[in-house]
Amino acid sequence: TQPRSRLSFRTPDGKPVALLANYSMHYYGSDPVSPDYFGLFSEMMKSLLAPGDDSFMAAMSQGTAGDMHWMDYGNPSRGTGIERYTDDMVKLAELCATLDFQFHPAWAYFSPIEKVIDYVSNPARLSAADRETLERLVIPMNEVLAMAQTVHSPECGMRTNQMAINHDGAVALCCGVYDPKNFIAGNFLEVSRDELQRRKFQSELCGTCMSHGIHDAAYWKPSEEWDVAGMKKQVAAGQKVAIRMFTAPHIVHLDPPQPDAEIHVAPQRGVARRILGRFLK
């Protein structure tokens, strides 16, 4: 699936004013000078949301598309035209709206777990790229772990409630473990679920992770403190716009910035999550 998001504007009485959509998919490849499917999408959304209203504006931007394309490279081309190509995107947008499917910000944290353990016990193993990543976090890793270590969860949901099966059938210790040497099976079809669970509970890596509170950090615990710490960092940085994960609204305008403002947040659980970068200015 390709990441897709949208921002809509309405009048107080609910009349559509404008729509900005973003979709991570390669351009279709029409005429050399053309709005491609972005233009068609905008026209279709205007006819769908505000037919006959010339004041309504729809626009679409291209996300991190790379070579992502709406086609099956393993089979001959079906000759899908740009109109159907775009129409299917509009239908996808309608479906997501019907399902009330939404994206919300989430605090980025350092991973995989093997590298977090290195950060705690053997930081010399971290690469220059790792250190650069750590510098870009809104909430520094030492603060993340300090918060998590106040929770003391006796169990880890990634161990009890999840099974991380990779594309090749191999089973990772959990979704936060990337190194194959820490996998618990080469093929999930050849090992019973009970045996897979037994291997997880016997893993030394699991014990090390939980002893440092990394399992709680992976679940953004304690959630209220994450939002408070993150908001304080963004306010101190002088941002005009800040994000928070567990509190609505998730995007907060700070204009003018208020470096001495007291930040209050209330948890809102069960949100869909999308990792954002450090600053939104």
C-alpha positions, 0 to 999 in steps of 0.5 A: 500500500502507498501512504496517502493523506488529505487535508480538507477545509470547510465553512462552519456550516460544513460547505467544502472549501478546499482539499489538499491530498497527498499520495505516494505513487509514481506519476502515470506518464502522460504528455511531456507538459501535463498535470498527469493524474494529479490534475485529473484527481483534482477535477474528479474530487471537485465534481464529487465534493462540490459540483458546480461550485467554481470557488472550490479548489482541489489539489494533489501533491506527490509523496515519496513515490520512488518506483511505486506504481499501480500495476503488477510487474509480474504480468503483462500490462492491462493497458489501463488508461490514466482516467481509470488509473485516477478513478481508482484513486478517487474510489480509494479516497471515498473508501477511506472516508467511509471507513473513517480511516485516518492518519495521526502523528506519532513520536519517532523513536530510535530502532531497531531494538538491537541498536537501542541496547547498544545505545544503553550498554555499548554506545561505541558500536553506534555508527555516525549515521546512528548518532545523526538519527539520535540527534534528530529525535524530538525527545532525546533517547535518554529522556525516552528511556528515563520515562519508560523506566518509570512504568515497569510493565511486567510483560511486553505486548510484542512478546505475548500478543504479536508474531512477527513473520517476515516476507520469506516466512522467517519469524523475528523475535518481535517487530522491533528486532531486525538482525536475523541472528535474533530470529526464532525460526526460519519458516513459521510453517515448520514450527508450532505456535507454542514452540515459537512462544517458548523460544520468545520467552527464553530469549536473552535479548527479550530479558535485556530489552525489558530490563532497560524499559525498552519494551515500554518505550516501544509502546510510547509509555507513559503516553501523557509524558511523551506528549508533554516532553515533546510539546516542551521541546517544540515550544522551546525550539520556537516552532510555529506548528507543533505535533502531539500524538495522544492529544487532540488536536494533534497539530497545534499552532504556536503563533507567536511561539510561547517558550515559557508556556505551560503545556497541558495534555490529556491522553487520547488512545487508539489512534492510527499512527504515522511517523513524522519528522522533527520539525513542522514549520 
